[in-house]
Amino acid sequence: MPLAFAALAGAAWGESGGWALFLLSLAFLLGKWTWEWGVLVLLFAVVLAWRAEMIERPVRESLASPMSQFVKGTLTLGGRLSPLGSERYGRLSTEEWERRVVVWKAADFKPGQVLKIKGMFSVPEAERNPGAFPKLKVWRRAGVFGALTVYDWEDLGWSWTGSPLRWAETLRLRMREGLARGLPEDSAGGSVVRAMVLGEKPPRDSEVSRAFRESGAMHVFAVSGLHVTSVGILCWLLIAWVPIPRRAGVFLVILAMLSYAMVTGLRPPAIRATVMAVCFLGAFVLRRRPSLFNALALSTILVIFWRPSQVHEVGFQLSYGVLLAIGLGTEWAMGFTGKIAKLDPFFPSRLLRERQRRVMAMRKWLAGLSASSLAAWLGATPLMFWHFGVVTPVAVLASVLLIPMTWMILTVALSSLLLGAVSPWFSAGVNKVNAELGAAAFYGAKQFAKIPFSHWRARRMAPADWIVYDCHDGGAASFLNVKEGAMIDVGSASFFSNQLKSNLDLWNVDLKMIFLTHPDGAHVGALPDLLARGGLEQVVLPVGKARSPTYRQFLAEAERAGCEKTVAGTGDRYDLGEDVYVEIIREGQPFDHGIADHRVMVMKVHWKGWRILVTGDLGIADEEELLSAGVDLGADVLLMGQHEWGMSGHHQFLEATGARIIIASAGGMPGVNMPKFRWFKQVRAEGYEVFNQWESGAVMLDFKDDELRVWSFLKPEQEVILQR
């Protein structure tokens, strides 16, 4: 165990020296340490820190500056798919360099295939909005230098090192075909079976995923220790019928678990579980007494030395955190759960009948399973709260049901695959039985999730109170982290599919209310998708009718969906929560005002006494009209877009707002959406703090009674704090 903590410390050193020192100090406090042990641990930590730096430093430098270049060279495909989907890792060799890359659109390539290629090597820009897939961070930690798009290739043959992986991938496709035999592709039971056996998780927003996530049982979908151990146990039960030495049997069990990890795609959880199992079962091979903690420590060292950056991954922390909790807490938890299997101390156990013995054995098994489930939940809850902001007490009960069902589904699935080689018809019948088991597991998870207080969102995962997205296409969208969530403008349809949808799902937001500044497609294009997502209760409209096809489509569909449409008027007020409300400064203009940018509704958001003026794509003519009307424009922050004619934010208007911070959206296409450089220069010269979203990406705001913090997502060092 001490070496495991040292491994964590060394791996974290490259990014957080403070964390490393904390873990080292913690390791010293866990036992009676001598100075010799201390020196050994420190040296080990330094070695791991050096390895982490050697792996990440060249990659970090490569990814620091986005670039693209045409390349020719030799590409050797790896065996593992990247987390991005169908992309595959590979190693590219050119005349100048050799680098590990992610090969895009590599579905036609196989592990170990060697190609002579022509293509484009690229490093994309960093993510511009929160909640986007952290592509560059994942690449850096995986030792990937960039992405390769192959335009032309010539097959040079196969690398012998890829043979086992090609076999595993072929077997995986056959297993998937065998498990789907006789079942409809979209059946809930079939989805559960494929997820539990092959790790093919259903979409995050599907009913199946939601049920297992809210019941705290999503771990049964990740091919991890539970699945690898189950395969090992099933293999051992089969081997028990064969007269072979135990050491040989243990070797076959290890081989079966390794094969299963390969077949399921060599996912990091499966690799960690296999290494852990090898460390534990290796004690039998070496004729030593197995120890969970020693196996845990050794596997931690091996896994981290293989790829040190894993300590920052949620999966790694959950894998080892839960195992450690089970090892430390199961005996304690048995003090509670063991009561269901406790025999009266004055009743001699030898007097139990055979049926009573079986019942007592079942109760002991149930008590042990409940104890390990409780210990695992206690170990996982702090990590789940920190990373996902969710607490699922019902997981203790759900695991008692779903873990045995996972074993059953795995057993029946493997039986179906074996029978399929003899009789496809009989295999299809077994699959239908297994699908019923999967449907029962889904129904059970769904019912557990419905229990009052079974799960709750302990904290909202949105990174700020207000997120001004960088739509990058001339549109606009802002998320307000209040109650169930509200938005001011929603961006285009492509913005919804690429960014907003995943954010709302990740942060578990049931969006209820939307405010629109004007009926521009890049500002309102996501409305039909948000309506179809469900839960939308009210949309505050700038105008009752418009030329925009998307706007008209929404108006027609909103009535059928039961969503309230409110055309706002000047002076209207909408409460969003405690100390948060929206005030309409100017209503949208009539239909005869022509283009959408002439029909902007201006609003002011009051948040704990701070004022944010939202002007949309208001133009100079409308700004002057507001000034002449004597409207109260006073604000601390001005959130503005760019008028279609390219004129917004003139000097007198900015001066009338009194805003100290200006957030200006900027889009590259069409070019009119980008404010002029000289405008930024002049405004900054006048003393305004300006966030140009072309440079800053998304802009975040956090509100306190006496402080307003505004910062850039793309460049966190750009930060402004206003104080009263």
NORFENFEN-V389272 format. One record per residue. RES is the residue in one letter. D_CENTER is the distance of its C-alpha to the mean C-alpha in Angstrom with 1 decimal. Layout:
BEGIN
res:RES d_center:D_CENTER
res:RES d_center:D_CENTER
END
This chain:
BEGIN
res:M d_center:29.7
res:P d_center:31.0
res:L d_center:30.1
res:A d_center:26.5
res:F d_center:26.2
res:A d_center:27.9
res:A d_center:25.5
res:L d_center:22.6
res:A d_center:24.8
res:G d_center:25.7
res:A d_center:22.3
res:A d_center:21.2
res:W d_center:24.5
res:G d_center:23.6
res:E d_center:21.1
res:S d_center:22.5
res:G d_center:26.1
res:G d_center:26.2
res:W d_center:23.5
res:A d_center:25.5
res:L d_center:28.7
res:F d_center:27.3
res:L d_center:26.2
res:L d_center:29.6
res:S d_center:31.4
res:L d_center:29.6
res:A d_center:30.6
res:F d_center:34.1
res:L d_center:34.2
res:L d_center:33.1
res:G d_center:36.4
res:K d_center:39.8
res:W d_center:39.3
res:T d_center:42.1
res:W d_center:42.2
res:E d_center:42.0
res:W d_center:38.7
res:G d_center:37.5
res:V d_center:38.6
res:L d_center:37.0
res:V d_center:33.6
res:L d_center:33.8
res:L d_center:34.8
res:F d_center:32.0
res:A d_center:29.4
res:V d_center:31.1
res:V d_center:31.0
res:L d_center:27.2
res:A d_center:26.8
res:W d_center:29.0
res:R d_center:27.1
res:A d_center:23.7
res:E d_center:25.5
res:M d_center:27.3
res:I d_center:24.1
res:E d_center:22.1
res:R d_center:25.0
res:P d_center:26.1
res:V d_center:22.6
res:R d_center:21.9
res:E d_center:25.3
res:S d_center:24.7
res:L d_center:21.5
res:A d_center:23.0
res:S d_center:25.0
res:P d_center:23.8
res:M d_center:26.5
res:S d_center:27.6
res:Q d_center:30.5
res:F d_center:32.2
res:V d_center:32.6
res:K d_center:34.6
res:G d_center:34.2
res:T d_center:33.4
res:L d_center:30.0
res:T d_center:29.3
res:L d_center:26.3
res:G d_center:24.1
res:G d_center:23.1
res:R d_center:19.3
res:L d_center:17.0
res:S d_center:14.4
res:P d_center:10.6
res:L d_center:11.5
res:G d_center:13.5
res:S d_center:17.3
res:E d_center:17.7
res:R d_center:19.5
res:Y d_center:20.3
res:G d_center:23.9
res:R d_center:26.6
res:L d_center:28.6
res:S d_center:32.2
res:T d_center:34.3
res:E d_center:37.7
res:E d_center:36.1
res:W d_center:33.0
res:E d_center:30.7
res:R d_center:27.0
res:R d_center:23.8
res:V d_center:22.0
res:V d_center:19.5
res:V d_center:21.7
res:W d_center:20.5
res:K d_center:21.8
res:A d_center:22.9
res:A d_center:23.1
res:D d_center:26.9
res:F d_center:26.9
res:K d_center:27.2
res:P d_center:26.5
res:G d_center:29.4
res:Q d_center:30.8
res:V d_center:32.6
res:L d_center:33.0
res:K d_center:35.1
res:I d_center:33.0
res:K d_center:33.3
res:G d_center:30.2
res:M d_center:28.3
res:F d_center:26.4
res:S d_center:24.0
res:V d_center:21.7
res:P d_center:19.8
res:E d_center:19.6
res:A d_center:16.8
res:E d_center:14.3
res:R d_center:16.4
res:N d_center:14.2
res:P d_center:11.6
res:G d_center:8.1
res:A d_center:8.8
res:F d_center:7.4
res:P d_center:9.2
res:K d_center:11.6
res:L d_center:14.5
res:K d_center:12.9
res:V d_center:11.7
res:W d_center:15.2
res:R d_center:17.0
res:R d_center:15.8
res:A d_center:16.6
res:G d_center:20.0
res:V d_center:19.6
res:F d_center:22.0
res:G d_center:21.0
res:A d_center:21.0
res:L d_center:24.0
res:T d_center:25.1
res:V d_center:28.1
res:Y d_center:31.0
res:D d_center:33.7
res:W d_center:34.0
res:E d_center:36.6
res:D d_center:36.1
res:L d_center:37.6
res:G d_center:37.0
res:W d_center:34.8
res:S d_center:33.8
res:W d_center:34.9
res:T d_center:31.9
res:G d_center:29.7
res:S d_center:31.9
res:P d_center:30.1
res:L d_center:26.8
res:R d_center:28.6
res:W d_center:30.1
res:A d_center:26.8
res:E d_center:25.2
res:T d_center:28.4
res:L d_center:28.4
res:R d_center:24.9
res:L d_center:26.0
res:R d_center:29.1
res:M d_center:27.3
res:R d_center:25.0
res:E d_center:28.3
res:G d_center:30.1
res:L d_center:27.5
res:A d_center:27.6
res:R d_center:31.4
res:G d_center:32.9
res:L d_center:29.8
res:P d_center:28.5
res:E d_center:25.3
res:D d_center:23.7
res:S d_center:24.9
res:A d_center:22.6
res:G d_center:24.3
res:G d_center:23.9
res:S d_center:20.1
res:V d_center:19.9
res:V d_center:22.3
res:R d_center:20.5
res:A d_center:17.1
res:M d_center:19.1
res:V d_center:21.3
res:L d_center:19.5
res:G d_center:15.8
res:E d_center:15.4
res:K d_center:12.9
res:P d_center:14.0
res:P d_center:12.1
res:R d_center:9.6
res:D d_center:12.4
res:S d_center:15.1
res:E d_center:17.5
res:V d_center:17.0
res:S d_center:13.3
res:R d_center:14.1
res:A d_center:17.1
res:F d_center:15.6
res:R d_center:12.7
res:E d_center:15.4
res:S d_center:17.8
res:G d_center:15.7
res:A d_center:16.2
res:M d_center:12.9
res:H d_center:13.9
res:V d_center:16.7
res:F d_center:14.6
res:A d_center:13.4
res:V d_center:16.5
res:S d_center:17.1
res:G d_center:20.2
res:L d_center:21.1
res:H d_center:21.4
res:V d_center:23.1
res:T d_center:25.4
res:S d_center:26.3
res:V d_center:27.3
res:G d_center:29.3
res:I d_center:31.1
res:L d_center:31.9
res:C d_center:33.3
res:W d_center:35.3
res:L d_center:36.8
res:L d_center:38.0
res:I d_center:39.4
res:A d_center:41.2
res:W d_center:43.6
res:V d_center:44.4
res:P d_center:47.0
res:I d_center:45.3
res:P d_center:45.0
res:R d_center:42.1
res:R d_center:41.0
res:A d_center:40.8
res:G d_center:38.9
res:V d_center:36.3
res:F d_center:36.0
res:L d_center:35.5
res:V d_center:32.8
res:I d_center:30.9
res:L d_center:31.5
res:A d_center:30.1
res:M d_center:26.9
res:L d_center:26.5
res:S d_center:27.2
res:Y d_center:24.7
res:A d_center:21.9
res:M d_center:23.2
res:V d_center:23.5
res:T d_center:19.9
res:G d_center:18.8
res:L d_center:18.9
res:R d_center:15.3
res:P d_center:15.0
res:P d_center:15.1
res:A d_center:18.1
res:I d_center:19.7
res:R d_center:19.5
res:A d_center:20.9
res:T d_center:23.6
res:V d_center:24.6
res:M d_center:24.8
res:A d_center:27.0
res:V d_center:29.2
res:C d_center:29.8
res:F d_center:30.7
res:L d_center:32.8
res:G d_center:34.4
res:A d_center:36.4
res:F d_center:38.3
res:V d_center:39.1
res:L d_center:40.4
res:R d_center:42.3
res:R d_center:40.5
res:R d_center:39.3
res:P d_center:35.5
res:S d_center:33.5
res:L d_center:30.0
res:F d_center:29.7
res:N d_center:31.3
res:A d_center:29.1
res:L d_center:26.0
res:A d_center:27.4
res:L d_center:28.5
res:S d_center:25.3
res:T d_center:23.4
res:I d_center:25.9
res:L d_center:25.8
res:V d_center:22.0
res:I d_center:21.7
res:F d_center:24.8
res:W d_center:23.4
res:R d_center:20.3
res:P d_center:20.5
res:S d_center:17.2
res:Q d_center:15.4
res:V d_center:16.3
res:H d_center:13.6
res:E d_center:10.8
res:V d_center:9.5
res:G d_center:10.8
res:F d_center:14.0
res:Q d_center:14.6
res:L d_center:14.1
res:S d_center:16.3
res:Y d_center:19.1
res:G d_center:18.9
res:V d_center:19.3
res:L d_center:22.0
res:L d_center:23.8
res:A d_center:23.7
res:I d_center:25.2
res:G d_center:27.8
res:L d_center:28.9
res:G d_center:28.5
res:T d_center:29.6
res:E d_center:33.3
res:W d_center:32.9
res:A d_center:31.2
res:M d_center:34.0
res:G d_center:36.3
res:F d_center:34.8
res:T d_center:33.9
res:G d_center:36.9
res:K d_center:39.3
res:I d_center:38.7
res:A d_center:40.2
res:K d_center:42.9
res:L d_center:46.5
res:D d_center:49.4
res:P d_center:50.8
res:F d_center:54.4
res:F d_center:53.7
res:P d_center:54.4
res:S d_center:51.5
res:R d_center:54.2
res:L d_center:55.4
res:L d_center:52.1
res:R d_center:52.6
res:E d_center:50.5
res:R d_center:48.5
res:Q d_center:47.9
res:R d_center:46.7
res:R d_center:44.2
res:V d_center:43.0
res:M d_center:42.8
res:A d_center:40.9
res:M d_center:38.3
res:R d_center:38.1
res:K d_center:37.6
res:W d_center:34.8
res:L d_center:33.2
res:A d_center:33.8
res:G d_center:32.2
res:L d_center:29.1
res:S d_center:28.8
res:A d_center:29.3
res:S d_center:26.6
res:S d_center:24.2
res:L d_center:25.1
res:A d_center:24.8
res:A d_center:21.4
res:W d_center:20.2
res:L d_center:21.9
res:G d_center:20.2
res:A d_center:16.7
res:T d_center:17.1
res:P d_center:17.3
res:L d_center:14.0
res:M d_center:12.3
res:F d_center:14.1
res:W d_center:13.3
res:H d_center:9.6
res:F d_center:8.9
res:G d_center:12.5
res:V d_center:13.6
res:V d_center:16.7
res:T d_center:17.8
res:P d_center:21.5
res:V d_center:22.1
res:A d_center:20.0
res:V d_center:23.2
res:L d_center:25.2
res:A d_center:22.7
res:S d_center:22.3
res:V d_center:26.1
res:L d_center:26.2
res:L d_center:23.1
res:I d_center:23.6
res:P d_center:27.1
res:M d_center:26.1
res:T d_center:23.6
res:W d_center:26.6
res:M d_center:28.7
res:I d_center:26.5
res:L d_center:26.1
res:T d_center:29.9
res:V d_center:30.8
res:A d_center:28.5
res:L d_center:30.2
res:S d_center:33.5
res:S d_center:32.9
res:L d_center:32.2
res:L d_center:35.4
res:L d_center:37.4
res:G d_center:36.2
res:A d_center:38.2
res:V d_center:41.3
res:S d_center:40.9
res:P d_center:38.1
res:W d_center:39.6
res:F d_center:39.3
res:S d_center:35.7
res:A d_center:34.8
res:G d_center:36.4
res:V d_center:34.4
res:N d_center:31.1
res:K d_center:32.1
res:V d_center:32.7
res:N d_center:29.2
res:A d_center:27.7
res:E d_center:29.5
res:L d_center:28.1
res:G d_center:24.5
res:A d_center:25.5
res:A d_center:26.9
res:A d_center:23.8
res:F d_center:21.8
res:Y d_center:24.7
res:G d_center:24.7
res:A d_center:21.1
res:K d_center:21.8
res:Q d_center:24.8
res:F d_center:23.3
res:A d_center:20.7
res:K d_center:23.9
res:I d_center:25.6
res:P d_center:26.2
res:F d_center:24.1
res:S d_center:22.1
res:H d_center:18.8
res:W d_center:18.3
res:R d_center:16.0
res:A d_center:17.5
res:R d_center:16.2
res:R d_center:14.7
res:M d_center:11.5
res:A d_center:12.9
res:P d_center:14.0
res:A d_center:17.6
res:D d_center:20.2
res:W d_center:20.6
res:I d_center:18.5
res:V d_center:20.8
res:Y d_center:18.7
res:D d_center:20.2
res:C d_center:20.7
res:H d_center:22.7
res:D d_center:24.9
res:G d_center:27.3
res:G d_center:25.5
res:A d_center:24.1
res:A d_center:21.5
res:S d_center:21.0
res:F d_center:18.9
res:L d_center:20.8
res:N d_center:19.2
res:V d_center:22.1
res:K d_center:22.5
res:E d_center:20.5
res:G d_center:19.8
res:A d_center:22.0
res:M d_center:22.1
res:I d_center:24.8
res:D d_center:24.8
res:V d_center:21.8
res:G d_center:22.0
res:S d_center:22.8
res:A d_center:21.7
res:S d_center:20.0
res:F d_center:18.1
res:F d_center:16.9
res:S d_center:15.7
res:N d_center:14.1
res:Q d_center:12.6
res:L d_center:13.7
res:K d_center:12.7
res:S d_center:8.9
res:N d_center:9.6
res:L d_center:11.8
res:D d_center:9.8
res:L d_center:6.9
res:W d_center:10.0
res:N d_center:11.9
res:V d_center:14.7
res:D d_center:17.9
res:L d_center:19.4
res:K d_center:23.2
res:M d_center:25.0
res:I d_center:25.3
res:F d_center:27.9
res:L d_center:29.0
res:T d_center:31.1
res:H d_center:32.8
res:P d_center:32.6
res:D d_center:31.2
res:G d_center:29.0
res:A d_center:26.6
res:H d_center:26.3
res:V d_center:26.4
res:G d_center:25.2
res:A d_center:22.0
res:L d_center:24.3
res:P d_center:25.0
res:D d_center:21.3
res:L d_center:20.6
res:L d_center:23.7
res:A d_center:22.7
res:R d_center:19.4
res:G d_center:21.7
res:G d_center:22.3
res:L d_center:23.9
res:E d_center:27.2
res:Q d_center:28.8
res:V d_center:28.9
res:V d_center:31.4
res:L d_center:33.0
res:P d_center:35.1
res:V d_center:37.5
res:G d_center:38.5
res:K d_center:38.8
res:A d_center:37.9
res:R d_center:38.2
res:S d_center:34.5
res:P d_center:33.8
res:T d_center:30.2
res:Y d_center:31.7
res:R d_center:34.4
res:Q d_center:32.1
res:F d_center:30.1
res:L d_center:33.4
res:A d_center:34.6
res:E d_center:31.5
res:A d_center:30.9
res:E d_center:34.1
res:R d_center:33.3
res:A d_center:29.8
res:G d_center:31.5
res:C d_center:29.9
res:E d_center:32.4
res:K d_center:33.4
res:T d_center:35.2
res:V d_center:37.0
res:A d_center:37.1
res:G d_center:40.4
res:T d_center:41.3
res:G d_center:41.2
res:D d_center:38.8
res:R d_center:36.4
res:Y d_center:33.2
res:D d_center:31.8
res:L d_center:28.1
res:G d_center:28.2
res:E d_center:30.1
res:D d_center:31.6
res:V d_center:29.7
res:Y d_center:31.5
res:V d_center:31.9
res:E d_center:35.5
res:I d_center:36.6
res:I d_center:38.8
res:R d_center:39.9
res:E d_center:39.4
res:G d_center:38.7
res:Q d_center:41.8
res:P d_center:43.8
res:F d_center:43.3
res:D d_center:46.2
res:H d_center:44.4
res:G d_center:43.1
res:I d_center:39.8
res:A d_center:36.6
res:D d_center:36.6
res:H d_center:40.0
res:R d_center:38.7
res:V d_center:36.1
res:M d_center:35.7
res:V d_center:35.5
res:M d_center:33.9
res:K d_center:33.6
res:V d_center:30.8
res:H d_center:32.2
res:W d_center:29.7
res:K d_center:31.4
res:G d_center:34.4
res:W d_center:32.6
res:R d_center:33.2
res:I d_center:31.1
res:L d_center:33.0
res:V d_center:31.2
res:T d_center:33.5
res:G d_center:31.4
res:D d_center:33.4
res:L d_center:36.6
res:G d_center:39.5
res:I d_center:42.5
res:A d_center:44.9
res:D d_center:42.8
res:E d_center:42.2
res:E d_center:46.0
res:E d_center:46.5
res:L d_center:44.4
res:L d_center:46.3
res:S d_center:49.7
res:A d_center:48.7
res:G d_center:48.2
res:V d_center:44.7
res:D d_center:43.0
res:L d_center:40.4
res:G d_center:39.8
res:A d_center:36.2
res:D d_center:34.4
res:V d_center:31.7
res:L d_center:32.3
res:L d_center:29.5
res:M d_center:31.1
res:G d_center:30.7
res:Q d_center:33.3
res:H d_center:36.1
res:E d_center:36.7
res:W d_center:40.0
res:G d_center:38.3
res:M d_center:39.9
res:S d_center:38.1
res:G d_center:38.3
res:H d_center:42.0
res:H d_center:43.6
res:Q d_center:45.4
res:F d_center:42.3
res:L d_center:40.1
res:E d_center:43.0
res:A d_center:43.4
res:T d_center:39.8
res:G d_center:40.2
res:A d_center:36.5
res:R d_center:35.7
res:I d_center:32.2
res:I d_center:31.7
res:I d_center:28.3
res:A d_center:29.2
res:S d_center:27.0
res:A d_center:27.8
res:G d_center:27.3
res:G d_center:28.6
res:M d_center:29.7
res:P d_center:32.3
res:G d_center:33.7
res:V d_center:35.2
res:N d_center:31.8
res:M d_center:32.0
res:P d_center:34.3
res:K d_center:37.2
res:F d_center:37.0
res:R d_center:40.3
res:W d_center:38.9
res:F d_center:36.1
res:K d_center:38.9
res:Q d_center:41.3
res:V d_center:38.9
res:R d_center:37.7
res:A d_center:41.4
res:E d_center:42.1
res:G d_center:39.8
res:Y d_center:36.7
res:E d_center:33.2
res:V d_center:31.6
res:F d_center:27.9
res:N d_center:28.1
res:Q d_center:24.7
res:W d_center:25.6
res:E d_center:25.5
res:S d_center:23.2
res:G d_center:20.3
res:A d_center:18.9
res:V d_center:21.1
res:M d_center:20.1
res:L d_center:22.7
res:D d_center:23.1
res:F d_center:26.3
res:K d_center:28.5
res:D d_center:32.1
res:D d_center:33.6
res:E d_center:30.9
res:L d_center:28.7
res:R d_center:26.2
res:V d_center:25.1
res:W d_center:23.0
res:S d_center:21.5
res:F d_center:17.9
res:L d_center:19.1
res:K d_center:21.9
res:P d_center:21.3
res:E d_center:24.9
res:Q d_center:26.1
res:E d_center:26.4
res:V d_center:29.1
res:I d_center:30.0
res:L d_center:32.6
res:Q d_center:34.6
res:R d_center:37.3
END
